[in-house]
């Protein structure tokens, strides 16, 4: 087993031993992954990760493992030690039983512990998982709609960039990565709403339009990138509705081609002239 797999299993084991609490160490683990995926962005952009990929928190995954374990224990013979301990814990309302009770109350679910048939117990636990997941997804969607990214609320939030399919063509991961960075305003431009401290210079490093260099400027207006825009989209400039359209997955192949060429050209100019 490699180091990453061992670390993941250790985290999940710690998660189960802590019963059904959402541990801060797991949040930090995911935060580290997000920073790597989002080019070092420090803000908590969980909503981008969920809205663009549909990924769920480790907490929800490990909660399913915990529930599966409880159901396996419930099916054991009456004289098995794990079942005896589980019944005592449930009867006293301690540890994971208290955690499940709290989750059930918080999400308006019914939960009677081990004092019921296995089928009823399984149904109630699955209901808790569904409601916890639905509540978490709703929170992420609300954060997306009220984020500091001015374009995000205009995008199709049902699009899942990690599984883009158009006709018979399945787009590779690098295409989805470009789209996630564009939609989430995560490109390392001079103006990024996700940065805690705005850069001293937010204007575009390439053109003389004196506009903030954000995703809309990079895609639709920078005059230095005009030739790449004409080649990709047949237009010198993209209007706001055009930008929203391509960010919603329309003309994705040309969008990725534009980004690859324009981004390389921008990097060359910045490196050459030390902008």
ZADREN-516622 format. One record per atom (N, C-alpha, C, O): x, y, z; residue in one letter. Coordinates in steps of 0.2 Angstrom, whole numbers, padded with zeros to 4 digits, always signed. Layout:
<rs>
XYZA/...
</rs>
This chain:
<rs>
+0004-0006+0000X/+0000+0000+0000X/+0004+0006+0000X/+0009+0007+0004X/+0003+0011-0005X/+0008+0017-0005X/+0006+0022+0001X/+0001+0021+0004X/+0010+0027+0001X/+0009+0032+0007X/+0003+0035+0007X/+0000+0036+0012X/+0001+0037+0001X/-0006+0041+0000X/-0012+0037+0003X/-0016+0039+0006X/-0012+0030+0000X/-0017+0026+0002X/-0017+0025+0010X/-0022+0024+0013X/-0011+0024+0013X/-0011+0023+0020X/-0013+0029+0024X/-0017+0028+0029X/-0011+0035+0021X/-0014+0041+0025X/-0021+0042+0024X/-0024+0043+0029X/-0024+0040+0018X/-0031+0041+0017X/-0035+0036+0022X/-0040+0038+0025X/-0032+0030+0023X/-0035+0025+0027X/-0035+0027+0034X/-0039+0026+0038X/-0029+0030+0036X/-0028+0032+0043X/-0033+0037+0045X/-0036+0038+0050X/-0034+0042+0040X/-0039+0047+0041X/-0046+0045+0042X/-0050+0047+0046X/-0048+0040+0038X/-0054+0037+0038X/-0055+0033+0045X/-0060+0033+0048X/-0050+0029+0047X/-0050+0026+0053X/-0051+0031+0059X/-0055+0030+0064X/-0047+0036+0059X/-0048+0041+0064X/-0055+0044+0064X/-0058+0046+0069X/-0058+0045+0058X/-0064+0048+0057X/-0070+0043+0060X/-0074+0045+0064X/-0069+0036+0059X/-0073+0032+0062X/-0073+0031+0070X/-0078+0031+0074X/-0067+0032+0072X/-0066+0032+0080X/-0068+0038+0083X/-0070+0038+0089X/-0069+0043+0079X/-0072+0049+0082X/-0079+0049+0081X/-0083+0054+0082X/-0082+0044+0078X/-0089+0043+0078X/-0092+0047+0072X/-0088+0047+0066X/-0097+0051+0073X/-0099+0055+0067X/-0098+0062+0067X/-0102+0066+0065X/-0092+0064+0070X/-0091+0071+0070X/-0087+0073+0064X/-0083+0069+0061X/-0088+0079+0061X/-0084+0081+0055X/-0077+0084+0058X/-0077+0090+0060X/-0072+0081+0057X/-0066+0082+0060X/-0062+0088+0056X/-0062+0088+0050X/-0059+0093+0060X/-0055+0098+0057X/-0049+0095+0053X/-0047+0098+0048X/-0046+0090+0055X/-0041+0087+0052X/-0042+0085+0045X/-0038+0085+0040X/-0049+0082+0044X/-0051+0080+0037X/-0052+0086+0033X/-0051+0086+0027X/-0055+0092+0036X/-0056+0098+0032X/-0049+0100+0030X/-0048+0103+0024X/-0044+0100+0034X/-0037+0102+0032X/-0034+0098+0026X/-0031+0101+0022X/-0036+0092+0027X/-0033+0087+0022X/-0036+0089+0015X/-0033+0089+0010X/-0043+0090+0015X/-0046+0092+0008X/-0044+0099+0006X/-0043+0100+0000X/-0043+0103+0011X/-0040+0110+0010X/-0034+0110+0006X/-0032+0114+0001X/-0029+0106+0008X/-0023+0105+0005X/-0023+0103-0002X/-0020+0105-0006X/-0028+0098-0003X/-0029+0096-0010X/-0032+0101-0014X/-0030+0102-0020X/-0036+0105-0012X/-0039+0111-0015X/-0034+0116-0017X/-0034+0119-0023X/-0030+0117-0013X/-0024+0122-0014X/-0020+0120-0020X/-0018+0124-0024X/-0018+0113-0020X/-0014+0111-0025X/-0018+0111-0032X/-0015+0112-0037X/-0025+0109-0032X/-0029+0109-0038X/-0030+0116-0040X/-0031+0117-0046X/-0030+0121-0036X/-0032+0128-0038X/-0027+0133-0038X/-0028+0139-0036X/-0020+0130-0039X/-0015+0135-0039X/-0013+0139-0033X/-0012+0145-0034X/-0014+0136-0027X/-0012+0139-0021X/-0017+0144-0019X/-0015+0148-0014X/-0023+0144-0021X/-0028+0149-0019X/-0030+0147-0011X/-0031+0141-0010X/-0029+0152-0007X/-0030+0151+0000X/-0037+0151+0003X/-0038+0148+0008X/-0042+0154-0001X/-0048+0154+0002X/-0052+0147+0001X/-0050+0143-0003X/-0056+0146+0005X/-0060+0140+0005X/-0065+0140-0001X/-0070+0143-0001X/-0063+0136-0006X/-0067+0136-0012X/-0070+0129-0013X/-0071+0127-0018X/-0073+0126-0007X/-0076+0120-0008X/-0082+0120-0013X/-0083+0115-0016X/-0085+0126-0013X/-0091+0126-0018X/-0089+0125-0025X/-0093+0122-0029X/-0083+0128-0027X/-0081+0127-0034X/-0079+0119-0035X/-0081+0117-0040X/-0076+0116-0030X/-0074+0109-0031X/-0081+0105-0032X/-0081+0101-0036X/-0086+0106-0028X/-0092+0103-0028X/-0096+0104-0034X/-0098+0100-0038X/-0097+0111-0036X/-0101+0113-0041X/-0098+0111-0048X/-0102+0109-0053X/-0092+0110-0048X/-0089+0109-0055X/-0088+0101-0056X/-0087+0099-0061X/-0087+0097-0050X/-0086+0090-0051X/-0091+0086-0048X/-0091+0080-0050X/-0095+0088-0043X/-0100+0084-0040X/-0097+0080-0034X/-0100+0076-0031X/-0090+0081-0033X/-0087+0078-0027X/-0090+0079-0021X/-0093+0084-0019X/-0090+0074-0016X/-0093+0075-0009X/-0087+0075-0004X/-0082+0073-0005X/-0089+0078+0002X/-0084+0078+0007X/-0082+0072+0010X/-0086+0067+0010X/-0076+0071+0012X/-0074+0065+0015X/-0078+0063+0021X/-0080+0057+0022X/-0081+0068+0025X/-0086+0066+0030X/-0091+0062+0028X/-0093+0057+0031X/-0094+0064+0022X/-0100+0060+0020X/-0098+0053+0018X/-0102+0048+0019X/-0093+0052+0015X/-0090+0045+0013X/-0089+0041+0019X/-0091+0035+0019X/-0085+0044+0024X/-0084+0040+0030X/-0090+0039+0034X/-0090+0034+0038X/-0095+0043+0033X/-0102+0042+0037X/-0105+0036+0034X/-0108+0032+0038X/-0104+0035+0027X/-0107+0029+0024X/-0104+0023+0027X/-0107+0017+0028X/-0097+0023+0027X/-0093+0017+0030X/-0095+0016+0037X/-0096+0010+0039X/-0096+0021+0041X/-0098+0020+0048X/-0105+0016+0048X/-0106+0012+0052X/-0110+0019+0044X/-0116+0016+0044X/-0116+0008+0042X/-0120+0004+0044X/-0112+0007+0037X/-0111+0000+0034X/-0109-0004+0040X/-0111-0010+0040X/-0104-0002+0043X/-0101-0006+0049X/-0106-0007+0054X/-0107-0013+0057X/-0110-0002+0056X/-0116-0003+0061X/-0121-0008+0059X/-0123-0013+0063X/-0122-0008+0052X/-0127-0013+0050X/-0124-0020+0050X/-0128-0025+0051X/-0118-0021+0048X/-0114-0027+0049X/-0114-0030+0056X/-0115-0036+0057X/-0113-0025+0061X/-0113-0027+0068X/-0120-0029+0070X/-0121-0034+0074X/-0125-0026+0068X/-0132-0028+0069X/-0134-0035+0067X/-0138-0038+0070X/-0131-0037+0062X/-0132-0044+0059X/-0128-0049+0062X/-0130-0055+0061X/-0124-0048+0067X/-0120-0053+0070X/-0125-0057+0075X/-0130-0054+0077X/-0122-0063+0077X/-0126-0067+0082X/-0126-0063+0089X/-0122-0059+0090X/-0131-0064+0093X/-0132-0060+0099X/-0127-0061+0104X/-0126-0056+0108X/-0122-0066+0104X/-0117-0067+0108X/-0110-0064+0106X/-0105-0065+0110X/-0110-0061+0100X/-0104-0058+0098X/-0103-0051+0101X/-0107-0047+0103X/-0096-0051+0103X/-0094-0045+0107X/-0096-0038+0104X/-0098-0034+0107X/-0094-0037+0097X/-0096-0031+0094X/-0103-0029+0095X/-0105-0023+0096X/-0108-0034+0094X/-0115-0032+0095X/-0117-0030+0102X/-0121-0026+0103X/-0114-0034+0107X/-0115-0032+0114X/-0113-0025+0116X/-0117-0021+0119X/-0107-0023+0114X/-0104-0017+0115X/-0109-0011+0111X/-0110-0006+0114X/-0110-0013+0105X/-0114-0008+0101X/-0121-0007+0104X/-0124-0001+0105X/-0124-0012+0107X/-0131-0011+0110X/-0130-0007+0117X/-0134-0003+0118X/-0125-0008+0120X/-0124-0004+0126X/-0122+0003+0125X/-0125+0008+0128X/-0118+0004+0120X/-0117+0011+0118X/-0123+0015+0115X/-0125+0020+0117X/-0127+0011+0111X/-0134+0014+0109X/-0139+0015+0115X/-0142+0020+0115X/-0139+0010+0119X/-0143+0011+0125X/-0142+0017+0129X/-0146+0020+0132X/-0135+0019+0130X/-0133+0024+0134X/-0133+0031+0130X/-0132+0036+0133X/-0134+0030+0124X/-0134+0037+0120X/-0127+0040+0120X/-0127+0046+0120X/-0122+0036+0119X/-0115+0039+0119X/-0112+0038+0113X/-0114+0035+0108X/-0106+0042+0112X/-0101+0041+0106X/-0105+0042+0100X/-0109+0047+0098X/-0105+0037+0095X/-0108+0037+0089X/-0115+0038+0089X/-0118+0041+0085X/-0118+0035+0094X/-0125+0035+0095X/-0128+0042+0096X/-0133+0044+0093X/-0124+0046+0100X/-0126+0053+0101X/-0125+0057+0095X/-0129+0061+0093X/-0119+0055+0091X/-0118+0059+0085X/-0124+0058+0080X/-0126+0062+0077X/-0126+0051+0079X/-0131+0050+0075X/-0138+0053+0077X/-0142+0056+0073X/-0139+0053+0083X/-0145+0057+0086X/-0145+0064+0084X/-0150+0067+0082X/-0139+0067+0085X/-0138+0074+0083X/-0139+0076+0076X/-0143+0080+0074X/-0136+0071+0072X/-0137+0072+0065X/-0145+0071+0063X/-0147+0075+0058X/-0148+0066+0066X/-0155+0065+0064X/-0159+0071+0066X/-0164+0073+0062X/-0158+0074+0072X/-0162+0080+0074X/-0161+0086+0070X/-0165+0089+0068X/-0154+0087+0068X/-0152+0093+0064X/-0156+0092+0057X/-0157+0098+0055X/-0156+0086+0055X/-0159+0086+0048X/-0166+0083+0047X/-0169+0081+0042X/-0170+0083+0053X/-0177+0082+0053X/-0178+0074+0052X/-0183+0073+0048X/-0174+0070+0054X/-0174+0063+0052X/-0176+0059+0058X/-0175+0061+0064X/-0180+0053+0057X/-0181+0049+0063X/-0176+0044+0064X/-0173+0041+0059X/-0174+0042+0070X/-0169+0038+0072X/-0170+0035+0078X/-0170+0038+0083X/-0171+0028+0079X/-0172+0024+0085X/-0167+0020+0087X/-0168+0016+0092X/-0161+0020+0084X/-0155+0016+0086X/-0156+0009+0085X/-0159+0007+0080X/-0154+0005+0090X/-0154-0003+0088X/-0161-0006+0091X/-0161-0012+0091X/-0165-0002+0093X/-0172-0005+0096X/-0177-0006+0090X/-0183-0004+0091X/-0175-0009+0085X/-0179-0009+0079X/-0177-0015+0074X/-0171-0017+0075X/-0180-0016+0069X/-0178-0022+0065X/-0172-0019+0060X/-0171-0013+0060X/-0169-0024+0057X/-0163-0021+0053X/-0165-0017+0047X/-0162-0012+0046X/-0171-0019+0044X/-0173-0016+0039X/-0175-0008+0040X/-0173-0004+0037X/-0178-0008+0046X/-0180-0001+0048X/-0174+0003+0050X/-0174+0009+0048X/-0169+0000+0053X/-0163+0004+0055X/-0159+0006+0049X/-0157+0011+0048X/-0159+0001+0044X/-0155+0003+0038X/-0159+0009+0034X/-0156+0013+0032X/-0165+0009+0034X/-0169+0014+0031X/-0168+0021+0034X/-0167+0026+0031X/-0168+0021+0041X/-0167+0027+0044X/-0160+0030+0044X/-0159+0036+0043X/-0155+0025+0044X/-0148+0027+0043X/-0147+0030+0036X/-0144+0035+0035X/-0150+0027+0031X/-0149+0029+0024X/-0152+0036+0023X/-0150+0040+0019X/-0158+0037+0026X/-0162+0043+0026X/-0157+0049+0029X/-0157+0054+0026X/-0154+0047+0035X/-0149+0052+0038X/-0144+0054+0033X/-0142+0060+0032X/-0141+0049+0030X/-0135+0051+0025X/-0138+0055+0019X/-0135+0060+0017X/-0144+0053+0017X/-0147+0057+0011X/-0148+0065+0013X/-0146+0069+0009X/-0151+0066+0019X/-0152+0072+0021X/-0146+0076+0023X/-0145+0082+0021X/-0141+0073+0026X/-0134+0076+0027X/-0131+0078+0020X/-0129+0084+0020X/-0131+0074+0016X/-0128+0076+0009X/-0132+0081+0006X/-0129+0086+0003X/-0139+0081+0006X/-0143+0086+0003X/-0142+0093+0006X/-0141+0098+0002X/-0141+0093+0012X/-0140+0099+0016X/-0133+0102+0014X/-0133+0108+0013X/-0128+0098+0014X/-0121+0100+0012X/-0121+0103+0005X/-0118+0108+0004X/-0125+0100+0000X/-0125+0102-0007X/-0128+0109-0007X/-0126+0113-0011X/-0134+0109-0003X/-0137+0116-0004X/-0133+0122-0001X/-0133+0127-0004X/-0129+0120+0004X/-0125+0125+0007X/-0120+0127+0002X/-0118+0133+0001X/-0117+0122-0002X/-0112+0124-0007X/-0115+0128-0013X/-0111+0132-0015X/-0121+0126-0015X/-0124+0130-0020X/-0125+0137-0018X/-0124+0141-0022X/-0128+0138-0012X/-0129+0145-0010X/-0122+0149-0009X/-0122+0155-0011X/-0117+0146-0007X/-0111+0149-0007X/-0108+0151-0014X/-0106+0156-0015X/-0110+0147-0019X/-0108+0148-0026X/-0112+0154-0029X/-0109+0158-0032X/-0118+0154-0027X/-0123+0159-0030X/-0121+0166-0027X/-0122+0171-0030X/-0118+0166-0021X/-0116+0172-0017X/-0109+0173-0017X/-0106+0177-0012X/-0105+0170-0021X/-0098+0171-0021X/-0095+0177-0023X/-0099+0181-0026X/-0089+0179-0022X/-0086+0185-0025X/-0084+0185-0032X/-0082+0190-0035X/-0085+0179-0035X/-0084+0179-0043X/-0091+0181-0046X/-0096+0178-0045X/-0091+0187-0049X/-0097+0190-0051X/-0100+0186-0057X/-0106+0187-0058X/-0097+0182-0060X/-0100+0178-0066X/-0103+0171-0064X/-0107+0168-0067X/-0101+0169-0058X/-0103+0162-0056X/-0110+0161-0055X/-0113+0156-0057X/-0114+0166-0053X/-0121+0165-0052X/-0125+0165-0059X/-0130+0163-0059X/-0121+0167-0064X/-0124+0167-0071X/-0123+0160-0075X/-0126+0159-0080X/-0119+0156-0072X/-0117+0150-0075X/-0122+0144-0074X/-0126+0145-0069X/-0121+0139-0078X/-0125+0133-0077X/-0122+0129-0072X/-0117+0126-0073X/-0125+0129-0066X/-0122+0125-0060X/-0123+0118-0060X/-0120+0114-0056X/-0127+0116-0065X/-0128+0108-0065X/-0123+0105-0070X/-0123+0099-0070X/-0119+0109-0073X/-0114+0106-0077X/-0108+0103-0073X/-0106+0106-0068X/-0106+0097-0075X/-0101+0094-0071X/-0095+0093-0076X/-0094+0089-0080X/-0090+0097-0074X/-0084+0098-0079X/-0080+0092-0079X/-0076+0091-0083X/-0080+0088-0073X/-0076+0082-0073X/-0078+0076-0077X/-0075+0071-0078X/-0084+0077-0080X/-0087+0071-0084X/-0090+0074-0091X/-0096+0073-0092X/-0086+0079-0094X/-0089+0082-0100X/-0089+0077-0106X/-0084+0074-0108X/-0095+0077-0109X/-0096+0073-0115X/-0100+0077-0120X/-0105+0080-0118X/-0098+0077-0126X/-0102+0080-0131X/-0102+0076-0137X/-0098+0074-0140X/-0108+0073-0138X/-0109+0069-0144X/-0106+0062-0142X/-0107+0059-0137X/-0101+0060-0147X/-0097+0054-0146X/-0090+0056-0143X/-0086+0051-0142X/-0089+0062-0142X/-0082+0064-0139X/-0082+0065-0132X/-0086+0069-0129X/-0078+0062-0129X/-0077+0063-0121X/-0070+0067-0121X/-0065+0065-0123X/-0071+0073-0118X/-0066+0078-0117X/-0061+0075-0112X/-0063+0073-0106X/-0054+0076-0113X/-0049+0074-0108X/-0049+0078-0102X/-0052+0083-0102X/-0045+0076-0097X/-0045+0079-0091X/-0042+0087-0091X/-0045+0091-0088X/-0037+0088-0096X/-0035+0094-0096X/-0040+0099-0099X/-0040+0105-0097X/-0045+0097-0103X/-0050+0102-0105X/-0055+0103-0099X/-0056+0109-0098X/-0056+0098-0095X/-0060+0100-0089X/-0057+0104-0084X/-0060+0109-0081X/-0050+0104-0084X/-0046+0108-0079X/-0046+0115-0081X/-0047+0120-0077X/-0046+0116-0088X/-0046+0123-0090X/-0053+0126-0089X/-0054+0132-0086X/-0058+0122-0090X/-0065+0125-0089X/-0066+0126-0081X/-0070+0131-0080X/-0064+0122-0077X/-0065+0123-0070X/-0061+0129-0068X/-0064+0133-0064X/-0055+0130-0070X/-0051+0136-0068X/-0055+0143-0071X/-0055+0148-0068X/-0057+0142-0077X/-0061+0148-0080X/-0067+0150-0076X/-0068+0156-0074X/-0071+0145-0075X/-0078+0146-0072X/-0077+0148-0065X/-0081+0152-0062X/-0072+0145-0061X/-0071+0147-0054X/-0066+0153-0053X/-0065+0155-0048X/-0064+0156-0059X/-0060+0162-0059X/-0053+0161-0055X/-0051+0164-0051X/-0050+0155-0057X/-0045+0153-0053X/-0038+0153-0057X/-0033+0152-0054X/-0038+0156-0063X/-0032+0157-0067X/-0028+0162-0063X/-0031+0167-0060X/-0022+0162-0064X/-0017+0166-0060X/-0016+0173-0064X/-0011+0174-0067X/-0022+0176-0065X/-0022+0183-0068X/-0021+0188-0063X/-0021+0187-0057X/-0020+0195-0065X/-0019+0200-0060X/-0025+0202-0056X/-0024+0204-0050X/-0031+0200-0058X/-0037+0201-0054X/-0040+0195-0053X/-0043+0192-0058X/-0040+0192-0047X/-0044+0186-0045X/-0048+0187-0039X/-0045+0189-0034X/-0054+0186-0039X/-0059+0188-0033X/-0057+0183-0028X/-0059+0184-0022X/-0054+0177-0029X/-0053+0172-0024X/-0047+0174-0019X/-0046+0171-0014X/-0043+0179-0021X/-0037+0181-0017X/-0039+0185-0011X/-0043+0189-0011X/-0036+0183-0006X/-0037+0186+0001X/-0035+0194+0000X/-0039+0198+0003X/-0029+0195-0002X/-0026+0202-0003X/-0026+0203-0010X/-0021+0200-0014X/-0029+0208-0013X/-0029+0210-0020X/-0022+0212-0022X/-0018+0215-0018X/-0020+0211-0028X/-0013+0213-0030X/-0013+0220-0031X/-0018+0223-0032X/-0007+0223-0030X/-0006+0230-0031X/-0008+0232-0038X/-0011+0237-0039X/-0006+0228-0043X/-0008+0230-0050X/-0013+0224-0052X/-0011+0219-0053X/-0019+0227-0054X/-0024+0222-0056X/-0025+0223-0063X/-0029+0219-0067X/-0023+0228-0067X/-0024+0230-0074X/-0020+0224-0078X/-0015+0221-0075X/-0023+0223-0084X/-0020+0218-0088X/-0012+0220-0090X/-0011+0226-0091X/-0008+0215-0090X/-0001+0216-0091X/+0001+0216-0098X/+0006+0218-0100X/-0004+0215-0103X/-0003+0215-0110X/-0005+0221-0114X/-0001+0224-0117X/-0011+0223-0113X/-0014+0228-0117X/-0015+0235-0113X/-0013+0235-0107X/-0017+0240-0117X/-0017+0246-0114X/-0024+0249-0112X/-0026+0255-0112X/-0029+0244-0111X/-0036+0246-0110X/-0037+0248-0103X/-0043+0250-0101X/-0032+0247-0099X/-0033+0249-0092X/-0039+0246-0088X/-0042+0249-0084X/-0040+0239-0090X/-0045+0235-0087X/-0042+0230-0082X/-0037+0228-0083X/-0046+0228-0077X/-0044+0223-0073X/-0043+0216-0077X/-0047+0215-0081X/-0037+0213-0076X/-0036+0207-0080X/-0039+0201-0076X/-0036+0197-0072X/-0046+0200-0077X/-0050+0195-0075X/-0051+0190-0080X/-0049+0191-0086X/-0055+0185-0079X/-0057+0180-0084X/-0061+0183-0090X/-0059+0181-0096X/-0065+0187-0089X/-0069+0190-0094X/-0064+0194-0099X/-0065+0194-0105X/-0060+0198-0096X/-0055+0202-0100X/-0050+0197-0104X/-0049+0198-0110X/-0048+0192-0101X/-0043+0187-0104X/-0047+0183-0110X/-0044+0183-0115X/-0053+0181-0109X/-0057+0178-0114X/-0059+0182-0119X/-0059+0181-0125X/-0062+0188-0117X/-0066+0192-0122X/-0063+0199-0124X/-0066+0201-0130X/-0059+0202-0121X/-0057+0209-0123X/-0050+0211-0124X/-0049+0215-0127X/-0045+0207-0121X/-0038+0209-0121X/-0036+0210-0129X/-0037+0205-0133X/-0034+0216-0131X/-0033+0217-0138X/-0026+0213-0140X/-0026+0212-0146X/-0022+0212-0136X/-0016+0208-0138X/-0017+0201-0140X/-0014+0198-0143X/-0023+0198-0137X/-0024+0191-0138X/-0030+0191-0144X/-0033+0185-0144X/-0031+0196-0147X/-0036+0196-0152X/-0035+0191-0158X/-0040+0188-0160X/-0029+0190-0160X/-0028+0185-0166X/-0030+0178-0163X/-0033+0174-0167X/-0028+0176-0157X/-0030+0170-0155X/-0038+0169-0154X/-0041+0164-0155X/-0041+0175-0152X/-0048+0175-0152X/-0052+0174-0158X/-0057+0170-0159X/-0049+0177-0163X/-0052+0177-0170X/-0051+0170-0173X/-0056+0167-0176X/-0045+0167-0172X/-0044+0160-0174X/-0049+0155-0170X/-0051+0150-0174X/-0050+0156-0164X/-0054+0151-0160X/-0062+0152-0161X/-0065+0147-0162X/-0064+0158-0161X/-0071+0160-0161X/-0074+0164-0167X/-0080+0165-0167X/-0069+0166-0171X/-0071+0170-0177X/-0073+0177-0175X/-0077+0181-0179X/-0071+0180-0169X/-0073+0186-0167X/-0067+0190-0164X/-0063+0187-0160X/-0067+0196-0164X/-0061+0200-0161X/-0062+0201-0154X/-0058+0201-0150X/-0069+0201-0152X/-0071+0202-0145X/-0076+0197-0143X/-0081+0196-0148X/-0077+0195-0137X/-0083+0191-0135X/-0087+0195-0130X/-0084+0198-0125X/-0093+0196-0132X/-0098+0199-0127X/-0099+0195-0121X/-0097+0189-0121X/-0102+0198-0116X/-0103+0194-0110X/-0107+0188-0111X/-0106+0183-0108X/-0112+0188-0115X/-0116+0182-0116X/-0112+0177-0120X/-0114+0171-0119X/-0108+0179-0124X/-0103+0174-0127X/-0099+0171-0122X/-0098+0165-0123X/-0096+0174-0118X/-0092+0172-0113X/-0096+0167-0108X/-0093+0161-0107X/-0102+0168-0106X/-0106+0164-0102X/-0107+0158-0106X/-0107+0152-0103X/-0109+0158-0112X/-0110+0152-0117X/-0104+0147-0117X/-0105+0141-0116X/-0098+0150-0118X/-0092+0145-0119X/-0091+0143-0112X/-0088+0137-0111X/-0092+0146-0106X/-0091+0144-0100X/-0096+0139-0098X/-0095+0135-0093X/-0101+0138-0101X/-0106+0133-0100X/-0105+0127-0104X/-0110+0123-0105X/-0100+0127-0108X/-0098+0121-0111X/-0099+0121-0119X/-0097+0116-0122X/-0101+0127-0121X/-0102+0127-0129X/-0095+0129-0132X/-0091+0133-0129X/-0094+0125-0138X/-0088+0127-0141X/-0082+0125-0137X/-0077+0129-0137X/-0082+0120-0133X/-0077+0119-0128X/-0070+0117-0131X/-0065+0119-0129X/-0070+0114-0137X/-0064+0112-0140X/-0060+0118-0142X/-0054+0119-0141X/-0064+0123-0145X/-0060+0129-0147X/-0058+0134-0141X/-0053+0137-0141X/-0062+0133-0136X/-0061+0137-0130X/-0054+0134-0127X/-0050+0138-0125X/-0053+0128-0126X/-0047+0125-0124X/-0041+0127-0128X/-0036+0128-0126X/-0042+0126-0135X/-0037+0128-0139X/-0035+0136-0138X/-0029+0137-0138X/-0040+0140-0138X/-0038+0147-0136X/-0034+0148-0130X/-0029+0152-0130X/-0037+0145-0125X/-0033+0146-0118X/-0026+0143-0118X/-0022+0147-0116X/-0025+0137-0121X/-0018+0135-0122X/-0013+0140-0125X/-0008+0141-0123X/-0016+0142-0131X/-0011+0146-0135X/-0011+0153-0132X/-0005+0156-0131X/-0016+0156-0130X/-0016+0163-0127X/-0012+0163-0120X/-0009+0168-0119X/-0013+0158-0116X/-0009+0157-0110X/-0002+0157-0111X/+0002+0160-0107X/+0000+0153-0116X/+0007+0152-0117X/+0010+0159-0120X/+0016+0161-0118X/+0007+0162-0124X/+0009+0168-0127X/+0009+0174-0121X/+0014+0177-0121X/+0004+0174-0117X/+0005+0178-0111X/+0011+0177-0107X/+0014+0182-0105X/+0012+0171-0105X/+0018+0169-0101X/+0024+0171-0104X/+0029+0173-0101X/+0025+0170-0111X/+0031+0172-0114X/+0032+0180-0114X/+0037+0182-0112X/+0027+0184-0115X/+0027+0191-0114X/+0029+0193-0107X/+0033+0198-0106X/+0026+0190-0102X/+0027+0192-0095X/+0034+0191-0093X/+0037+0194-0090X/+0036+0185-0096X/+0043+0183-0094X/+0048+0187-0098X/+0054+0189-0095X/+0047+0189-0104X/+0051+0193-0108X/+0052+0200-0105X/+0058+0203-0105X/+0046+0203-0104X/+0046+0210-0102X/+0046+0211-0094X/+0045+0217-0092X/+0046+0206-0090X/+0046+0206-0083X/+0040+0210-0081X/+0040+0214-0076X/+0034+0209-0083X/+0028+0212-0081X/+0025+0209-0075X/+0020+0212-0072X/
</rs>
